[in-house]
Amino acid sequence: MKPTLNPRKLPILNFAKSESSLDGAPPLADFERLQDFQQADVLGVQVQFQAHGETRAAAGGGSAPWLRLSADTRLTLVCQRCLAPVEQEVAFAREFRFVGSEAQAELEDEESEEDVLALSSEFDLLELVEDELLMALPASPKHDVCPQAVKLRVADPDFQDPEDKPNPFAALVGLKLPKG
Ligand SMILES: [Zn+2]
């Protein structure tokens, strides 16, 4: 019987070598940092993810372990136009190459176009999913069409705050005083 893979403790090298796949739909409640952005009930919201391991020929010969990872969820964020809640899809699909150590991963991640991570026999796949979803959050979420007219009066060019009424004496400033 195949052992059940724990996405919080994934043996990456074996996962890649055996070309394994793992998917799931854990609740948003399992993602502490991500759920902070949810402006509606956290319950009932899930994060779908799909992970595939594989090995590819390495630049210096031999083979390197790779992970293809994608995830998506729907979060309720704050519309930056009307400030009402707006549901937005947050998703990503990326590929990661794994190397032997954290130091090597940092070095290679900077130098290469690829996303490089350090191998671990207990890799936290859901933490990576969360990191990537946080980066995929829209910087300025907006409704395609806001549900109601924007009522913020400051946004109305004709609206004048009583405080901003022209000072009756301001007109005087424009008068030229006769030179005496
Ligand atoms: Zn809106």
Backbone and ligand atoms as CSV (ligand in chain L), in Angstrom:
chain,resi,resn,atom,element,x,y,z
A,1,MET,N,N,0.838,-1.199,0.000
A,1,MET,CA,C,0.000,0.000,0.000
A,1,MET,C,C,0.870,1.244,0.000
A,2,LYS,N,N,0.506,2.211,-0.831
A,2,LYS,CA,C,1.272,3.457,-0.897
A,2,LYS,C,C,1.002,4.306,0.338
A,3,PRO,N,N,2.074,4.801,0.945
A,3,PRO,CA,C,1.842,5.659,2.112
A,3,PRO,C,C,1.188,6.976,1.674
A,4,THR,N,N,0.338,7.514,2.526
A,4,THR,CA,C,-0.302,8.790,2.212
A,4,THR,C,C,0.723,9.896,2.368
A,5,LEU,N,N,0.770,10.766,1.378
A,5,LEU,CA,C,1.723,11.874,1.438
A,5,LEU,C,C,1.148,13.013,2.266
A,6,ASN,N,N,1.976,13.532,3.155
A,6,ASN,CA,C,1.579,14.680,3.970
A,6,ASN,C,C,2.136,15.943,3.313
A,7,PRO,N,N,1.264,16.835,2.832
A,7,PRO,CA,C,1.763,18.028,2.135
A,7,PRO,C,C,2.579,18.957,3.028
A,8,ARG,N,N,2.495,18.779,4.340
A,8,ARG,CA,C,3.301,19.593,5.257
A,8,ARG,C,C,4.681,18.979,5.472
A,9,LYS,N,N,4.846,17.714,5.084
A,9,LYS,CA,C,6.122,17.016,5.289
A,9,LYS,C,C,6.425,16.159,4.074
A,10,LEU,N,N,6.657,16.838,2.959
A,10,LEU,CA,C,6.820,16.105,1.707
A,10,LEU,C,C,8.296,15.777,1.452
A,11,PRO,N,N,8.616,14.494,1.237
A,11,PRO,CA,C,10.002,14.139,0.894
A,11,PRO,C,C,10.246,14.481,-0.582
A,12,ILE,N,N,10.737,15.685,-0.820
A,12,ILE,CA,C,10.803,16.236,-2.177
A,12,ILE,C,C,11.582,15.360,-3.163
A,13,LEU,N,N,12.745,14.867,-2.738
A,13,LEU,CA,C,13.576,14.102,-3.674
A,13,LEU,C,C,12.851,12.847,-4.161
A,14,ASN,N,N,12.276,12.113,-3.241
A,14,ASN,CA,C,11.524,10.909,-3.618
A,14,ASN,C,C,10.300,11.254,-4.448
A,15,PHE,N,N,9.660,12.351,-4.069
A,15,PHE,CA,C,8.454,12.814,-4.765
A,15,PHE,C,C,8.781,13.096,-6.232
A,16,ALA,N,N,9.959,13.718,-6.456
A,16,ALA,CA,C,10.381,14.046,-7.824
A,16,ALA,C,C,10.807,12.791,-8.572
A,17,LYS,N,N,11.634,11.974,-7.930
A,17,LYS,CA,C,12.160,10.772,-8.583
A,17,LYS,C,C,11.052,9.811,-8.991
A,18,SER,N,N,10.035,9.709,-8.173
A,18,SER,CA,C,8.950,8.771,-8.470
A,18,SER,C,C,7.861,9.435,-9.312
A,19,GLU,N,N,8.127,10.680,-9.732
A,19,GLU,CA,C,7.174,11.444,-10.538
A,19,GLU,C,C,5.777,11.403,-9.931
A,20,SER,N,N,5.733,11.625,-8.656
A,20,SER,CA,C,4.465,11.573,-7.925
A,20,SER,C,C,3.646,12.836,-8.127
A,21,SER,N,N,2.375,12.713,-7.830
A,21,SER,CA,C,1.472,13.863,-7.860
A,21,SER,C,C,0.721,13.923,-6.550
A,22,LEU,N,N,0.379,15.119,-6.183
A,22,LEU,CA,C,-0.403,15.298,-4.959
A,22,LEU,C,C,-1.307,16.499,-5.155
A,23,ASP,N,N,-2.572,16.327,-4.880
A,23,ASP,CA,C,-3.433,17.506,-4.887
A,23,ASP,C,C,-4.349,17.477,-3.684
A,24,GLY,N,N,-4.963,18.590,-3.421
A,24,GLY,CA,C,-5.835,18.681,-2.262
A,24,GLY,C,C,-6.551,20.001,-2.239
A,25,ALA,N,N,-7.433,20.140,-1.277
A,25,ALA,CA,C,-8.205,21.384,-1.118
A,25,ALA,C,C,-8.355,21.687,0.365
A,26,PRO,N,N,-7.220,21.987,1.016
A,26,PRO,CA,C,-7.304,22.297,2.447
A,26,PRO,C,C,-8.087,23.586,2.687
A,27,PRO,N,N,-8.688,23.726,3.872
A,27,PRO,CA,C,-9.462,24.942,4.166
A,27,PRO,C,C,-8.563,26.163,4.313
A,28,LEU,N,N,-9.106,27.315,3.954
A,28,LEU,CA,C,-8.383,28.583,4.107
A,28,LEU,C,C,-7.934,28.768,5.558
A,29,ALA,N,N,-8.710,28.203,6.488
A,29,ALA,CA,C,-8.392,28.321,7.915
A,29,ALA,C,C,-7.011,27.741,8.242
A,30,ASP,N,N,-6.480,26.864,7.358
A,30,ASP,CA,C,-5.149,26.288,7.573
A,30,ASP,C,C,-4.021,27.246,7.176
A,31,PHE,N,N,-4.394,28.370,6.548
A,31,PHE,CA,C,-3.379,29.305,6.047
A,31,PHE,C,C,-3.475,30.604,6.848
A,32,GLU,N,N,-2.695,30.656,7.912
A,32,GLU,CA,C,-2.824,31.769,8.864
A,32,GLU,C,C,-2.591,33.142,8.258
A,33,ARG,N,N,-1.546,33.246,7.434
A,33,ARG,CA,C,-1.216,34.566,6.886
A,33,ARG,C,C,-2.215,34.973,5.805
A,34,LEU,N,N,-2.622,34.021,4.994
A,34,LEU,CA,C,-3.516,34.327,3.879
A,34,LEU,C,C,-4.916,34.717,4.362
A,35,GLN,N,N,-5.386,34.051,5.408
A,35,GLN,CA,C,-6.756,34.312,5.862
A,35,GLN,C,C,-6.915,35.714,6.455
A,36,ASP,N,N,-5.786,36.363,6.794
A,36,ASP,CA,C,-5.859,37.742,7.286
A,36,ASP,C,C,-6.438,38.693,6.240
A,37,PHE,N,N,-6.322,38.311,4.973
A,37,PHE,CA,C,-6.802,39.186,3.899
A,37,PHE,C,C,-8.272,38.955,3.584
A,38,GLN,N,N,-8.843,37.878,4.127
A,38,GLN,CA,C,-10.224,37.524,3.824
A,38,GLN,C,C,-11.181,38.447,4.578
A,39,GLN,N,N,-12.030,39.157,3.826
A,39,GLN,CA,C,-12.961,40.123,4.416
A,39,GLN,C,C,-14.337,39.507,4.660
A,40,ALA,N,N,-14.456,38.212,4.465
A,40,ALA,CA,C,-15.718,37.520,4.721
A,40,ALA,C,C,-15.393,36.293,5.567
A,41,ASP,N,N,-16.395,35.464,5.780
A,41,ASP,CA,C,-16.214,34.255,6.584
A,41,ASP,C,C,-15.085,33.391,6.021
A,42,VAL,N,N,-14.218,32.924,6.887
A,42,VAL,CA,C,-13.105,32.066,6.456
A,42,VAL,C,C,-13.615,30.649,6.189
A,43,LEU,N,N,-14.624,30.249,6.973
A,43,LEU,CA,C,-15.158,28.896,6.836
A,43,LEU,C,C,-15.802,28.718,5.465
A,44,GLY,N,N,-15.614,27.539,4.900
A,44,GLY,CA,C,-16.227,27.254,3.602
A,44,GLY,C,C,-15.344,27.623,2.425
A,45,VAL,N,N,-14.249,28.355,2.701
A,45,VAL,CA,C,-13.328,28.712,1.615
A,45,VAL,C,C,-12.178,27.709,1.610
A,46,GLN,N,N,-11.857,27.223,0.418
A,46,GLN,CA,C,-10.774,26.253,0.308
A,46,GLN,C,C,-9.689,26.752,-0.628
A,47,VAL,N,N,-8.538,26.146,-0.496
A,47,VAL,CA,C,-7.413,26.445,-1.390
A,47,VAL,C,C,-7.111,25.156,-2.151
A,48,GLN,N,N,-7.334,25.169,-3.471
A,48,GLN,CA,C,-7.044,23.985,-4.274
A,48,GLN,C,C,-5.585,24.037,-4.711
A,49,PHE,N,N,-4.885,22.916,-4.592
A,49,PHE,CA,C,-3.511,22.900,-5.112
A,49,PHE,C,C,-3.241,21.596,-5.848
A,50,GLN,N,N,-2.320,21.679,-6.806
A,50,GLN,CA,C,-1.873,20.502,-7.545
A,50,GLN,C,C,-0.348,20.552,-7.603
A,51,ALA,N,N,0.292,19.453,-7.207
A,51,ALA,CA,C,1.752,19.386,-7.250
A,51,ALA,C,C,2.181,18.148,-8.026
A,52,HIS,N,N,3.199,18.316,-8.880
A,52,HIS,CA,C,3.747,17.191,-9.636
A,52,HIS,C,C,5.256,17.216,-9.509
A,53,GLY,N,N,5.820,16.061,-9.170
A,53,GLY,CA,C,7.270,15.967,-9.093
A,53,GLY,C,C,7.819,15.363,-10.370
A,54,GLU,N,N,9.034,15.773,-10.755
A,54,GLU,CA,C,9.695,15.178,-11.916
A,54,GLU,C,C,11.183,15.465,-11.854
A,55,THR,N,N,11.960,14.715,-12.633
A,55,THR,CA,C,13.390,15.018,-12.723
A,55,THR,C,C,13.673,15.470,-14.150
A,56,ARG,N,N,14.561,16.436,-14.262
A,56,ARG,CA,C,14.954,16.946,-15.572
A,56,ARG,C,C,16.468,16.960,-15.650
A,57,ALA,N,N,16.975,16.891,-16.875
A,57,ALA,CA,C,18.419,16.933,-17.075
A,57,ALA,C,C,18.971,18.222,-16.479
A,58,ALA,N,N,20.048,18.085,-15.715
A,58,ALA,CA,C,20.665,19.264,-15.096
A,58,ALA,C,C,21.708,19.844,-16.031
A,59,ALA,N,N,21.971,21.133,-15.880
A,59,ALA,CA,C,22.919,21.832,-16.751
A,59,ALA,C,C,24.301,21.182,-16.707
A,60,GLY,N,N,24.750,20.786,-15.526
A,60,GLY,CA,C,26.084,20.214,-15.386
A,60,GLY,C,C,26.098,18.690,-15.508
A,61,GLY,N,N,25.110,18.094,-16.151
A,61,GLY,CA,C,24.995,16.632,-16.230
A,61,GLY,C,C,24.162,16.106,-15.084
A,62,GLY,N,N,23.756,14.865,-15.188
A,62,GLY,CA,C,22.908,14.278,-14.159
A,62,GLY,C,C,21.486,14.809,-14.259
A,63,SER,N,N,20.756,14.702,-13.177
A,63,SER,CA,C,19.373,15.173,-13.212
A,63,SER,C,C,19.061,15.969,-11.957
A,64,ALA,N,N,18.089,16.833,-12.084
A,64,ALA,CA,C,17.694,17.680,-10.957
A,64,ALA,C,C,16.218,17.465,-10.652
A,65,PRO,N,N,15.882,17.474,-9.373
A,65,PRO,CA,C,14.472,17.338,-9.006
A,65,PRO,C,C,13.700,18.648,-9.227
A,66,TRP,N,N,12.530,18.535,-9.800
A,66,TRP,CA,C,11.677,19.694,-10.063
A,66,TRP,C,C,10.293,19.470,-9.471
A,67,LEU,N,N,9.649,20.567,-9.183
A,67,LEU,CA,C,8.278,20.529,-8.684
A,67,LEU,C,C,7.451,21.514,-9.502
A,68,ARG,N,N,6.355,21.017,-10.049
A,68,ARG,CA,C,5.400,21.911,-10.708
A,68,ARG,C,C,4.255,22.105,-9.734
A,69,LEU,N,N,3.943,23.349,-9.444
A,69,LEU,CA,C,2.942,23.624,-8.415
A,69,LEU,C,C,1.971,24.693,-8.884
A,70,SER,N,N,0.699,24.435,-8.695
A,70,SER,CA,C,-0.293,25.474,-8.977
A,70,SER,C,C,-1.340,25.441,-7.872
A,71,ALA,N,N,-1.963,26.571,-7.649
A,71,ALA,CA,C,-3.000,26.647,-6.622
A,71,ALA,C,C,-3.934,27.792,-6.941
A,72,ASP,N,N,-5.138,27.692,-6.449
A,72,ASP,CA,C,-6.082,28.803,-6.611
A,72,ASP,C,C,-7.105,28.801,-5.493
A,73,THR,N,N,-7.618,29.991,-5.225
A,73,THR,CA,C,-8.673,30.152,-4.235
A,73,THR,C,C,-9.464,31.404,-4.592
A,74,ARG,N,N,-10.567,31.612,-3.925
A,74,ARG,CA,C,-11.338,32.850,-4.125
A,74,ARG,C,C,-11.428,33.566,-2.789
A,75,LEU,N,N,-10.891,34.759,-2.745
A,75,LEU,CA,C,-10.910,35.532,-1.503
A,75,LEU,C,C,-11.820,36.740,-1.652
A,76,THR,N,N,-12.387,37.155,-0.533
A,76,THR,CA,C,-13.167,38.388,-0.516
A,76,THR,C,C,-12.246,39.491,-0.017
A,77,LEU,N,N,-11.946,40.429,-0.911
A,77,LEU,CA,C,-11.026,41.513,-0.585
A,77,LEU,C,C,-11.812,42.822,-0.542
A,78,VAL,N,N,-11.124,43.931,-0.341
A,78,VAL,CA,C,-11.792,45.233,-0.289
A,78,VAL,C,C,-11.575,45.955,-1.617
A,79,CYS,N,N,-12.680,46.317,-2.282
A,79,CYS,CA,C,-12.590,47.039,-3.545
A,79,CYS,C,C,-11.945,48.398,-3.293
A,80,GLN,N,N,-10.918,48.716,-4.061
A,80,GLN,CA,C,-10.198,49.970,-3.848
A,80,GLN,C,C,-10.934,51.177,-4.431
A,81,ARG,N,N,-12.066,50.926,-5.131
A,81,ARG,CA,C,-12.837,52.026,-5.680
A,81,ARG,C,C,-13.999,52.378,-4.756
A,82,CYS,N,N,-14.777,51.359,-4.342
A,82,CYS,CA,C,-15.974,51.651,-3.543
A,82,CYS,C,C,-15.868,51.154,-2.100
A,83,LEU,N,N,-14.782,50.494,-1.782
A,83,LEU,CA,C,-14.511,49.979,-0.437
A,83,LEU,C,C,-15.481,48.895,0.031
A,84,ALA,N,N,-16.295,48.377,-0.894
A,84,ALA,CA,C,-17.180,47.264,-0.565
A,84,ALA,C,C,-16.404,45.963,-0.828
A,85,PRO,N,N,-16.885,44.843,-0.248
A,85,PRO,CA,C,-16.190,43.566,-0.488
A,85,PRO,C,C,-16.263,43.166,-1.967
A,86,VAL,N,N,-15.187,42.599,-2.458
A,86,VAL,CA,C,-15.161,42.113,-3.841
A,86,VAL,C,C,-14.471,40.746,-3.847
A,87,GLU,N,N,-15.128,39.777,-4.509
A,87,GLU,CA,C,-14.556,38.436,-4.579
A,87,GLU,C,C,-13.561,38.370,-5.728
A,88,GLN,N,N,-12.364,37.890,-5.444
A,88,GLN,CA,C,-11.342,37.825,-6.485
A,88,GLN,C,C,-10.697,36.449,-6.480
A,89,GLU,N,N,-10.401,35.955,-7.681
A,89,GLU,CA,C,-9.652,34.707,-7.770
A,89,GLU,C,C,-8.176,35.021,-7.557
A,90,VAL,N,N,-7.530,34.231,-6.740
A,90,VAL,CA,C,-6.095,34.384,-6.520
A,90,VAL,C,C,-5.471,33.049,-6.903
A,91,ALA,N,N,-4.538,33.070,-7.849
A,91,ALA,CA,C,-3.994,31.820,-8.368
A,91,ALA,C,C,-2.563,31.996,-8.851
A,92,PHE,N,N,-1.851,30.896,-8.926
A,92,PHE,CA,C,-0.510,30.916,-9.519
A,92,PHE,C,C,-0.200,29.538,-10.064
A,93,ALA,N,N,0.778,29.491,-10.949
A,93,ALA,CA,C,1.317,28.221,-11.450
A,93,ALA,C,C,2.805,28.446,-11.671
A,94,ARG,N,N,3.630,27.709,-10.963
A,94,ARG,CA,C,5.074,27.919,-11.091
A,94,ARG,C,C,5.820,26.600,-11.028
A,95,GLU,N,N,7.100,26.699,-11.388
A,95,GLU,CA,C,7.964,25.517,-11.349
A,95,GLU,C,C,9.184,25.841,-10.485
A,96,PHE,N,N,9.598,24.863,-9.729
A,96,PHE,CA,C,10.727,25.064,-8.823
A,96,PHE,C,C,11.763,23.960,-9.023
A,97,ARG,N,N,13.014,24.367,-9.030
A,97,ARG,CA,C,14.106,23.392,-9.088
A,97,ARG,C,C,14.704,23.296,-7.691
A,98,PHE,N,N,15.052,22.090,-7.316
A,98,PHE,CA,C,15.578,21.880,-5.967
A,98,PHE,C,C,17.066,21.554,-5.988
A,99,VAL,N,N,17.778,22.151,-5.038
A,99,VAL,CA,C,19.212,21.890,-4.884
A,99,VAL,C,C,19.485,21.462,-3.444
A,100,GLY,N,N,20.760,21.047,-3.216
A,100,GLY,CA,C,21.118,20.403,-1.955
A,100,GLY,C,C,20.986,21.214,-0.682
A,101,SER,N,N,21.253,22.517,-0.753
A,101,SER,CA,C,21.274,23.267,0.505
A,101,SER,C,C,20.614,24.631,0.352
A,102,GLU,N,N,20.298,25.203,1.486
A,102,GLU,CA,C,19.683,26.531,1.568
A,102,GLU,C,C,20.621,27.576,0.946
A,103,ALA,N,N,21.933,27.477,1.248
A,103,ALA,CA,C,22.912,28.447,0.742
A,103,ALA,C,C,23.004,28.369,-0.784
A,104,GLN,N,N,23.052,27.137,-1.285
A,104,GLN,CA,C,23.135,26.934,-2.735
A,104,GLN,C,C,21.860,27.442,-3.415
A,105,ALA,N,N,20.723,27.210,-2.765
A,105,ALA,CA,C,19.439,27.660,-3.320
A,105,ALA,C,C,19.412,29.178,-3.439
A,106,GLU,N,N,19.873,29.869,-2.407
A,106,GLU,CA,C,19.898,31.339,-2.427
A,106,GLU,C,C,20.787,31.852,-3.546
A,107,LEU,N,N,21.971,31.239,-3.646
A,107,LEU,CA,C,22.943,31.641,-4.666
A,107,LEU,C,C,22.358,31.438,-6.063
A,108,GLU,N,N,21.826,30.242,-6.311
A,108,GLU,CA,C,21.331,29.911,-7.653
A,108,GLU,C,C,20.046,30.641,-7.984
A,109,ASP,N,N,19.246,30.906,-6.973
A,109,ASP,CA,C,17.982,31.612,-7.210
A,109,ASP,C,C,18.262,33.018,-7.733
A,110,GLU,N,N,19.337,33.636,-7.211
A,110,GLU,CA,C,19.707,34.982,-7.659
A,110,GLU,C,C,20.296,34.957,-9.053
A,111,GLU,N,N,21.090,33.921,-9.322
A,111,GLU,CA,C,21.838,33.871,-10.578
A,111,GLU,C,C,21.034,33.351,-11.758
A,112,SER,N,N,20.058,32.508,-11.496
A,112,SER,CA,C,19.349,31.908,-12.631
A,112,SER,C,C,17.927,32.437,-12.752
A,113,GLU,N,N,17.361,32.204,-13.897
A,113,GLU,CA,C,15.989,32.623,-14.179
A,113,GLU,C,C,14.997,31.739,-13.425
A,114,GLU,N,N,15.479,30.563,-13.043
A,114,GLU,CA,C,14.592,29.588,-12.417
A,114,GLU,C,C,14.380,29.903,-10.936
A,115,ASP,N,N,13.286,29.375,-10.425
A,115,ASP,CA,C,13.045,29.487,-8.989
A,115,ASP,C,C,13.695,28.279,-8.324
A,116,VAL,N,N,14.638,28.557,-7.443
A,116,VAL,CA,C,15.416,27.477,-6.835
A,116,VAL,C,C,15.144,27.405,-5.331
A,117,LEU,N,N,14.871,26.202,-4.873
A,117,LEU,CA,C,14.608,25.985,-3.446
A,117,LEU,C,C,15.512,24.867,-2.924
A,118,ALA,N,N,15.620,24.807,-1.606
A,118,ALA,CA,C,16.459,23.776,-0.986
A,118,ALA,C,C,15.662,22.497,-0.759
A,119,LEU,N,N,16.312,21.381,-1.053
A,119,LEU,CA,C,15.683,20.075,-0.826
A,119,LEU,C,C,15.410,19.861,0.658
A,120,SER,N,N,14.333,19.155,0.931
A,120,SER,CA,C,14.035,18.795,2.306
A,120,SER,C,C,13.275,17.482,2.272
A,121,SER,N,N,13.518,16.670,3.287
A,121,SER,CA,C,12.774,15.406,3.334
A,121,SER,C,C,11.415,15.625,3.996
A,122,GLU,N,N,11.263,16.837,4.589
A,122,GLU,CA,C,9.963,17.182,5.183
A,122,GLU,C,C,9.583,18.582,4.702
A,123,PHE,N,N,9.426,18.698,3.393
A,123,PHE,CA,C,9.157,19.998,2.783
A,123,PHE,C,C,7.699,20.409,3.033
A,124,ASP,N,N,7.529,21.664,3.462
A,124,ASP,CA,C,6.172,22.159,3.727
A,124,ASP,C,C,5.593,22.767,2.442
A,125,LEU,N,N,4.900,21.911,1.704
A,125,LEU,CA,C,4.329,22.324,0.428
A,125,LEU,C,C,3.263,23.404,0.599
A,126,LEU,N,N,2.492,23.305,1.678
A,126,LEU,CA,C,1.407,24.278,1.882
A,126,LEU,C,C,1.948,25.653,2.256
A,127,GLU,N,N,3.134,25.682,2.870
A,127,GLU,CA,C,3.744,26.975,3.169
A,127,GLU,C,C,4.168,27.657,1.864
A,128,LEU,N,N,4.676,26.845,0.937
A,128,LEU,CA,C,5.059,27.386,-0.376
A,128,LEU,C,C,3.814,27.868,-1.122
A,129,VAL,N,N,2.738,27.088,-1.051
A,129,VAL,CA,C,1.463,27.493,-1.672
A,129,VAL,C,C,1.025,28.844,-1.098
A,130,GLU,N,N,1.127,28.970,0.222
A,130,GLU,CA,C,0.709,30.213,0.880
A,130,GLU,C,C,1.594,31.383,0.460
A,131,ASP,N,N,2.919,31.177,0.441
A,131,ASP,CA,C,3.856,32.231,0.007
A,131,ASP,C,C,3.483,32.734,-1.382
A,132,GLU,N,N,3.234,31.786,-2.278
A,132,GLU,CA,C,2.968,32.153,-3.674
A,132,GLU,C,C,1.606,32.838,-3.821
A,133,LEU,N,N,0.609,32.380,-3.073
A,133,LEU,CA,C,-0.712,33.028,-3.145
A,133,LEU,C,C,-0.646,34.445,-2.583
A,134,LEU,N,N,0.151,34.639,-1.530
A,134,LEU,CA,C,0.315,35.990,-0.969
A,134,LEU,C,C,0.920,36.924,-2.009
A,135,MET,N,N,1.876,36.394,-2.782
A,135,MET,CA,C,2.508,37.219,-3.811
A,135,MET,C,C,1.571,37.451,-4.994
A,136,ALA,N,N,0.604,36.532,-5.157
A,136,ALA,CA,C,-0.331,36.649,-6.289
A,136,ALA,C,C,-1.542,37.521,-5.952
A,137,LEU,N,N,-1.639,37.971,-4.700
A,137,LEU,CA,C,-2.777,38.830,-4.319
A,137,LEU,C,C,-2.796,40.082,-5.191
A,138,PRO,N,N,-3.970,40.478,-5.696
A,138,PRO,CA,C,-4.015,41.688,-6.512
A,138,PRO,C,C,-3.629,42.900,-5.669
A,139,ALA,N,N,-2.780,43.773,-6.218
A,139,ALA,CA,C,-2.318,44.942,-5.476
A,139,ALA,C,C,-3.471,45.915,-5.251
A,140,SER,N,N,-4.399,45.954,-6.207
A,140,SER,CA,C,-5.485,46.914,-6.115
A,140,SER,C,C,-6.785,46.258,-6.589
A,141,PRO,N,N,-7.394,45.420,-5.723
A,141,PRO,CA,C,-8.606,44.712,-6.137
A,141,PRO,C,C,-9.757,45.672,-6.406
A,142,LYS,N,N,-10.492,45.423,-7.492
A,142,LYS,CA,C,-11.636,46.279,-7.828
A,142,LYS,C,C,-12.735,45.450,-8.466
A,143,HIS,N,N,-13.996,45.876,-8.258
A,143,HIS,CA,C,-15.108,45.300,-9.005
A,143,HIS,C,C,-14.924,45.682,-10.476
A,144,ASP,N,N,-15.400,44.837,-11.388
A,144,ASP,CA,C,-15.435,45.247,-12.792
A,144,ASP,C,C,-16.368,46.446,-12.894
A,145,VAL,N,N,-17.536,46.289,-12.239
A,145,VAL,CA,C,-18.479,47.403,-12.134
A,145,VAL,C,C,-18.893,47.443,-10.668
A,146,CYS,N,N,-18.659,48.533,-10.014
A,146,CYS,CA,C,-18.988,48.610,-8.594
A,146,CYS,C,C,-20.502,48.511,-8.403
A,147,PRO,N,N,-20.950,47.814,-7.328
A,147,PRO,CA,C,-22.375,47.550,-7.139
A,147,PRO,C,C,-23.208,48.805,-6.934
A,148,GLN,N,N,-22.631,49.879,-6.470
A,148,GLN,CA,C,-23.393,51.111,-6.287
A,148,GLN,C,C,-22.516,52.293,-6.653
A,149,ALA,N,N,-23.175,53.399,-6.977
A,149,ALA,CA,C,-22.423,54.593,-7.347
A,149,ALA,C,C,-21.514,54.990,-6.199
A,150,VAL,N,N,-20.371,55.454,-6.522
A,150,VAL,CA,C,-19.437,55.890,-5.501
A,150,VAL,C,C,-20.033,57.101,-4.800
A,151,LYS,N,N,-20.218,56.969,-3.479
A,151,LYS,CA,C,-20.914,58.036,-2.753
A,151,LYS,C,C,-19.959,58.948,-2.002
A,152,LEU,N,N,-18.693,58.639,-2.136
A,152,LEU,CA,C,-17.740,59.487,-1.431
A,152,LEU,C,C,-17.807,60.882,-2.038
A,153,ARG,N,N,-18.233,61.857,-1.257
A,153,ARG,CA,C,-18.461,63.190,-1.799
A,153,ARG,C,C,-17.172,63.875,-2.223
A,154,VAL,N,N,-16.095,63.524,-1.573
A,154,VAL,CA,C,-14.823,64.154,-1.940
A,154,VAL,C,C,-14.434,63.801,-3.373
A,155,ALA,N,N,-15.021,62.694,-3.887
A,155,ALA,CA,C,-14.692,62.279,-5.247
A,155,ALA,C,C,-15.461,63.106,-6.273
A,156,ASP,N,N,-16.464,63.893,-5.814
A,156,ASP,CA,C,-17.297,64.693,-6.710
A,156,ASP,C,C,-16.640,66.063,-6.916
A,157,PRO,N,N,-16.264,66.378,-8.147
A,157,PRO,CA,C,-15.559,67.648,-8.363
A,157,PRO,C,C,-16.414,68.873,-8.045
A,158,ASP,N,N,-17.775,68.707,-8.093
A,158,ASP,CA,C,-18.648,69.848,-7.815
A,158,ASP,C,C,-18.900,70.040,-6.323
A,159,PHE,N,N,-18.556,69.033,-5.581
A,159,PHE,CA,C,-18.804,69.104,-4.148
A,159,PHE,C,C,-17.785,70.016,-3.487
A,160,GLN,N,N,-18.306,70.897,-2.671
A,160,GLN,CA,C,-17.386,71.787,-1.985
A,160,GLN,C,C,-17.624,71.687,-0.485
A,161,ASP,N,N,-16.625,71.376,0.202
A,161,ASP,CA,C,-16.734,71.311,1.641
A,161,ASP,C,C,-16.931,72.731,2.178
A,162,PRO,N,N,-17.886,72.916,3.147
A,162,PRO,CA,C,-18.107,74.270,3.678
A,162,PRO,C,C,-16.816,74.935,4.140
A,163,GLU,N,N,-15.900,74.121,4.627
A,163,GLU,CA,C,-14.630,74.667,5.104
A,163,GLU,C,C,-13.822,75.315,3.970
A,164,ASP,N,N,-14.135,74.831,2.749
A,164,ASP,CA,C,-13.330,75.283,1.613
A,164,ASP,C,C,-13.971,76.433,0.834
A,165,LYS,N,N,-15.080,76.999,1.380
A,165,LYS,CA,C,-15.729,78.120,0.687
A,165,LYS,C,C,-14.725,79.259,0.547
A,166,PRO,N,N,-14.808,79.947,-0.592
A,166,PRO,CA,C,-13.826,81.023,-0.743
A,166,PRO,C,C,-13.961,82.064,0.356
A,167,ASN,N,N,-12.902,82.474,0.876
A,167,ASN,CA,C,-12.875,83.495,1.899
A,167,ASN,C,C,-13.315,84.823,1.262
A,168,PRO,N,N,-14.368,85.484,1.815
A,168,PRO,CA,C,-14.852,86.728,1.191
A,168,PRO,C,C,-13.768,87.796,1.088
A,169,PHE,N,N,-12.780,87.684,1.926
A,169,PHE,CA,C,-11.712,88.692,1.883
A,169,PHE,C,C,-10.648,88.358,0.847
A,170,ALA,N,N,-10.741,87.102,0.366
A,170,ALA,CA,C,-9.726,86.671,-0.584
A,170,ALA,C,C,-9.754,87.538,-1.834
A,171,ALA,N,N,-10.993,87.985,-2.212
A,171,ALA,CA,C,-11.142,88.804,-3.415
A,171,ALA,C,C,-10.361,90.118,-3.268
A,172,LEU,N,N,-10.299,90.568,-2.057
A,172,LEU,CA,C,-9.613,91.843,-1.803
A,172,LEU,C,C,-8.130,91.781,-2.109
A,173,VAL,N,N,-7.614,90.588,-1.926
A,173,VAL,CA,C,-6.177,90.416,-2.126
A,173,VAL,C,C,-5.793,90.779,-3.562
A,174,GLY,N,N,-6.786,90.551,-4.473
A,174,GLY,CA,C,-6.504,90.821,-5.873
A,174,GLY,C,C,-6.552,92.318,-6.205
A,175,LEU,N,N,-7.131,93.074,-5.307
A,175,LEU,CA,C,-7.236,94.524,-5.572
A,175,LEU,C,C,-5.886,95.213,-5.432
A,176,LYS,N,N,-5.653,96.043,-6.371
A,176,LYS,CA,C,-4.406,96.806,-6.249
A,176,LYS,C,C,-4.672,98.070,-5.440
A,177,LEU,N,N,-3.935,98.216,-4.432
A,177,LEU,CA,C,-4.101,99.406,-3.621
A,177,LEU,C,C,-3.421,100.593,-4.322
A,178,PRO,N,N,-4.116,101.691,-4.327
A,178,PRO,CA,C,-3.466,102.848,-4.942
A,178,PRO,C,C,-2.180,103.222,-4.204
A,179,LYS,N,N,-1.193,103.506,-4.954
A,179,LYS,CA,C,0.086,103.844,-4.312
A,179,LYS,C,C,0.009,105.218,-3.661
A,180,GLY,N,N,0.397,105.245,-2.450
A,180,GLY,CA,C,0.263,106.513,-1.773
A,180,GLY,C,C,1.525,107.190,-1.400
L,1,ZN,ZN,ZN,-16.178,48.412,-6.074
